[in-house]
Amino acid sequence: MSKKIELATAISAILIALASLMFTYYQFTVLVDHNKISATPYLKFWVKKDNQDKSYSLRIKNTGLGPARITNFDVIYNDNKFHFPKKNDWKKIIQLMGKYAITGYITNDTFSKNEVLGAGDETELFKFKSHGKDPDIMIRLFLSSELAKIQKLESTEQQKETNFKKLIARLVPLDLVIEYESLYKDKMPPLSSRD
């Protein structure tokens, strides 16, 4: 009888140990998932207007919770593709733009492969000034009667912004595409200036 009790005790101990091991593994996977979610980056483009020096800058901001590792950065204008553009490439891009070119272009920055943009950080891709010719260079570059109609017809700010992006995409065939990932190497959806 004592052998049966010992066997039952041994089997019970093994089952409890296995259940404990499975529960610990489950806790570990939940913890890893939680850490991944709490370190998820989210990049977005935004234009910053500086009324003091009458300039605009196109910026990339990480509004996510974790750092973003840049894996690819392309600037595409018509059929010309610039991979991780350098300072001279930006000058070529602006020359290629011809009638869409930004006058008063003053500075630029770029990304290098595997560069990290921390949570809450932002970087300026390029900055341009109106040099006092026009107080609002964006109006001079993009405003058309079509945009004026859109601004009058649409009711919400989100609809206006979406239609403005569509209009800019038609007017200026320039696209900036950034591919990035979290530090856990989870690929994020690519950021495109056309979206």
The 8 nearest C-alpha neighbors of each residue, nearest first, counted from 0:
[[1, 3, 2, 4, 5, 6, 7, 8],
 [0, 2, 4, 3, 5, 6, 7, 8],
 [3, 1, 5, 0, 4, 6, 7, 8],
 [4, 2, 6, 0, 1, 5, 7, 8],
 [5, 3, 1, 7, 6, 2, 8, 0],
 [4, 6, 8, 2, 3, 7, 9, 1],
 [7, 5, 9, 3, 8, 4, 2, 10],
 [8, 6, 4, 10, 9, 5, 11, 3],
 [7, 9, 5, 11, 6, 10, 4, 12],
 [8, 10, 6, 12, 11, 7, 5, 13],
 [9, 11, 13, 7, 12, 8, 6, 14],
 [12, 10, 8, 14, 13, 9, 7, 15],
 [11, 13, 9, 15, 10, 14, 16, 8],
 [12, 14, 16, 10, 11, 15, 17, 9],
 [15, 13, 17, 11, 16, 12, 18, 10],
 [14, 16, 18, 12, 17, 13, 19, 11],
 [15, 17, 19, 13, 14, 18, 12, 20],
 [18, 16, 20, 14, 19, 15, 13, 21],
 [19, 17, 15, 21, 20, 16, 14, 22],
 [18, 20, 16, 22, 17, 21, 15, 23],
 [19, 21, 17, 23, 18, 22, 16, 24],
 [22, 20, 24, 18, 23, 19, 17, 25],
 [21, 23, 25, 19, 24, 20, 18, 26],
 [24, 22, 26, 20, 25, 21, 19, 27],
 [23, 25, 27, 21, 26, 22, 20, 28],
 [26, 24, 22, 28, 27, 23, 21, 29],
 [27, 25, 23, 29, 24, 28, 30, 22],
 [26, 28, 24, 30, 25, 29, 23, 31],
 [29, 27, 31, 25, 30, 26, 32, 24],
 [30, 28, 32, 26, 27, 31, 33, 25],
 [29, 31, 33, 27, 28, 32, 26, 34],
 [32, 30, 28, 34, 33, 29, 35, 27],
 [33, 31, 35, 29, 34, 30, 28, 36],
 [32, 34, 30, 36, 31, 35, 29, 37],
 [33, 35, 37, 31, 32, 36, 30, 38],
 [36, 34, 32, 38, 33, 37, 31, 39],
 [37, 35, 33, 39, 38, 34, 32, 64],
 [36, 38, 34, 35, 39, 64, 33, 65],
 [65, 39, 37, 35, 64, 36, 34, 40],
 [38, 40, 65, 36, 64, 37, 181, 63],
 [41, 39, 63, 65, 67, 66, 64, 181],
 [42, 40, 63, 62, 61, 43, 39, 67],
 [43, 41, 61, 60, 62, 40, 59, 190],
 [42, 44, 60, 59, 45, 61, 41, 190],
 [45, 43, 59, 58, 60, 46, 192, 57],
 [44, 46, 58, 57, 59, 47, 43, 60],
 [45, 47, 57, 56, 58, 48, 55, 44],
 [48, 46, 56, 55, 45, 49, 57, 58],
 [47, 49, 55, 54, 50, 46, 56, 53],
 [48, 50, 54, 51, 53, 52, 55, 47],
 [51, 49, 53, 52, 48, 54, 134, 55],
 [50, 52, 49, 53, 54, 48, 134, 55],
 [51, 53, 54, 50, 49, 128, 130, 129],
 [54, 52, 50, 51, 49, 128, 129, 134],
 [53, 55, 128, 49, 52, 127, 48, 129],
 [56, 54, 48, 47, 127, 126, 49, 128],
 [55, 57, 126, 47, 46, 125, 58, 127],
 [56, 58, 46, 125, 124, 123, 45, 126],
 [57, 59, 123, 45, 124, 122, 44, 46],
 [58, 60, 44, 121, 122, 43, 45, 123],
 [59, 61, 121, 43, 42, 120, 62, 58],
 [62, 60, 42, 119, 41, 118, 63, 120],
 [61, 63, 41, 119, 60, 42, 118, 64],
 [64, 62, 40, 41, 61, 65, 118, 39],
 [63, 65, 38, 39, 118, 40, 37, 62],
 [38, 64, 66, 40, 39, 118, 63, 117],
 [65, 67, 117, 118, 40, 116, 181, 115],
 [68, 66, 116, 181, 40, 115, 180, 179],
 [67, 69, 115, 180, 113, 179, 114, 181],
 [70, 68, 179, 113, 114, 71, 112, 178],
 [71, 69, 179, 113, 178, 112, 68, 180],
 [72, 70, 178, 177, 69, 112, 73, 179],
 [73, 71, 177, 83, 176, 82, 178, 74],
 [74, 72, 82, 176, 81, 83, 175, 75],
 [73, 75, 175, 81, 174, 80, 176, 76],
 [76, 74, 80, 174, 79, 173, 73, 175],
 [75, 77, 173, 79, 172, 78, 174, 80],
 [76, 78, 79, 172, 75, 173, 80, 174],
 [79, 77, 76, 80, 75, 172, 173, 81],
 [80, 78, 76, 77, 75, 81, 74, 92],
 [79, 81, 75, 74, 82, 78, 76, 73],
 [80, 82, 74, 84, 73, 75, 83, 79],
 [81, 83, 73, 84, 72, 80, 74, 71],
 [82, 84, 72, 73, 81, 110, 111, 85],
 [85, 83, 88, 81, 82, 109, 89, 86],
 [84, 86, 88, 87, 89, 109, 83, 108],
 [85, 87, 89, 88, 90, 84, 107, 108],
 [88, 86, 90, 89, 85, 91, 84, 92],
 [87, 89, 91, 85, 84, 90, 86, 92],
 [90, 88, 92, 86, 91, 87, 93, 85],
 [89, 91, 87, 93, 88, 92, 94, 86],
 [92, 90, 88, 94, 89, 93, 95, 87],
 [93, 91, 89, 95, 94, 90, 88, 96],
 [92, 94, 96, 90, 100, 91, 95, 89],
 [95, 93, 91, 96, 92, 97, 90, 100],
 [96, 94, 92, 97, 93, 91, 100, 76],
 [95, 97, 100, 99, 93, 94, 98, 92],
 [98, 96, 100, 95, 99, 94, 93, 101],
 [97, 99, 100, 96, 101, 95, 94, 171],
 [100, 98, 96, 97, 171, 101, 140, 170],
 [101, 99, 96, 97, 93, 98, 102, 94],
 [100, 102, 104, 103, 99, 93, 127, 140],
 [103, 101, 104, 100, 129, 127, 128, 130],
 [102, 104, 128, 127, 129, 105, 101, 130],
 [105, 103, 127, 102, 101, 126, 128, 106],
 [104, 106, 127, 126, 103, 128, 107, 125],
 [107, 105, 126, 125, 104, 127, 108, 124],
 [106, 108, 125, 124, 126, 86, 109, 123],
 [107, 109, 124, 125, 123, 106, 110, 86],
 [110, 108, 124, 84, 85, 111, 107, 83],
 [109, 111, 83, 114, 112, 72, 108, 69],
 [110, 112, 114, 113, 83, 109, 69, 72],
 [111, 113, 114, 70, 69, 71, 110, 83],
 [114, 112, 69, 68, 70, 115, 111, 71],
 [115, 113, 69, 112, 111, 68, 110, 116],
 [114, 116, 68, 67, 117, 113, 69, 66],
 [117, 115, 67, 66, 120, 68, 114, 118],
 [118, 116, 66, 120, 119, 115, 67, 65],
 [117, 119, 65, 66, 61, 120, 64, 63],
 [118, 120, 61, 62, 117, 121, 60, 63],
 [121, 119, 117, 118, 61, 60, 116, 122],
 [120, 122, 60, 59, 61, 58, 119, 123],
 [121, 123, 59, 58, 124, 60, 120, 108],
 [122, 124, 58, 125, 57, 108, 56, 59],
 [125, 123, 108, 107, 58, 57, 109, 122],
 [124, 126, 107, 106, 123, 57, 56, 108],
 [125, 127, 56, 106, 55, 105, 104, 107],
 [126, 128, 104, 105, 103, 54, 55, 56],
 [129, 127, 54, 103, 130, 53, 104, 55],
 [128, 130, 131, 136, 132, 133, 103, 53],
 [131, 129, 128, 132, 103, 53, 133, 54],
 [130, 132, 129, 133, 134, 53, 128, 52],
 [133, 131, 130, 129, 134, 136, 135, 128],
 [134, 132, 135, 131, 129, 136, 139, 130],
 [133, 135, 136, 131, 53, 132, 129, 50],
 [134, 136, 133, 137, 138, 139, 129, 53],
 [137, 135, 139, 138, 129, 133, 140, 134],
 [138, 136, 140, 139, 135, 141, 142, 55],
 [137, 139, 142, 136, 141, 140, 135, 143],
 [140, 138, 136, 137, 141, 142, 135, 133],
 [141, 139, 137, 138, 136, 142, 99, 101],
 [142, 140, 138, 139, 137, 143, 167, 170],
 [143, 141, 138, 146, 139, 140, 144, 147],
 [142, 144, 145, 146, 141, 147, 138, 148],
 [143, 145, 147, 146, 148, 142, 149, 150],
 [146, 144, 148, 143, 147, 149, 142, 166],
 [147, 145, 149, 143, 148, 144, 142, 150],
 [146, 148, 144, 150, 145, 149, 151, 143],
 [149, 147, 145, 151, 146, 150, 152, 144],
 [148, 150, 146, 152, 151, 147, 153, 145],
 [149, 151, 147, 148, 152, 153, 159, 146],
 [152, 150, 148, 149, 153, 147, 154, 146],
 [153, 151, 149, 150, 148, 154, 147, 159],
 [154, 152, 150, 149, 151, 159, 155, 158],
 [153, 155, 152, 156, 158, 159, 151, 150],
 [156, 154, 158, 157, 153, 159, 160, 150],
 [155, 157, 159, 158, 160, 154, 153, 161],
 [156, 158, 160, 155, 159, 161, 162, 154],
 [159, 157, 161, 155, 160, 156, 162, 153],
 [158, 160, 156, 162, 157, 161, 153, 163],
 [159, 161, 163, 157, 158, 162, 156, 164],
 [162, 160, 158, 164, 163, 159, 157, 165],
 [161, 163, 165, 159, 164, 160, 166, 158],
 [162, 164, 160, 166, 165, 161, 159, 167],
 [165, 163, 167, 161, 162, 166, 168, 160],
 [166, 164, 162, 168, 163, 167, 161, 169],
 [165, 167, 163, 169, 168, 164, 162, 170],
 [166, 168, 170, 164, 169, 165, 171, 163],
 [169, 167, 165, 166, 171, 170, 172, 164],
 [170, 168, 166, 167, 171, 165, 172, 164],
 [169, 171, 167, 168, 166, 172, 141, 99],
 [170, 172, 168, 173, 167, 169, 99, 96],
 [173, 171, 76, 168, 77, 169, 170, 174],
 [174, 172, 76, 171, 75, 175, 77, 168],
 [173, 175, 75, 192, 74, 193, 176, 76],
 [174, 176, 74, 192, 191, 73, 75, 177],
 [177, 175, 191, 73, 190, 72, 174, 74],
 [176, 178, 72, 190, 189, 71, 179, 191],
 [179, 177, 189, 71, 70, 69, 72, 190],
 [180, 178, 69, 70, 68, 187, 67, 186],
 [179, 181, 186, 187, 68, 185, 184, 67],
 [180, 182, 184, 183, 67, 185, 39, 40],
 [181, 183, 184, 180, 68, 66, 67, 185],
 [182, 184, 181, 185, 35, 180, 38, 39],
 [185, 183, 181, 182, 180, 186, 68, 179],
 [186, 184, 181, 180, 183, 187, 182, 35],
 [187, 185, 180, 184, 179, 181, 188, 178],
 [186, 188, 180, 179, 189, 185, 178, 181],
 [187, 189, 190, 186, 178, 179, 180, 41],
 [190, 188, 178, 177, 187, 191, 176, 179],
 [189, 191, 177, 176, 178, 188, 192, 43],
 [192, 190, 176, 193, 194, 175, 189, 177],
 [191, 193, 175, 174, 194, 176, 190, 44],
 [194, 192, 191, 174, 168, 164, 165, 175],
 [193, 191, 192, 164, 190, 165, 161, 168]]
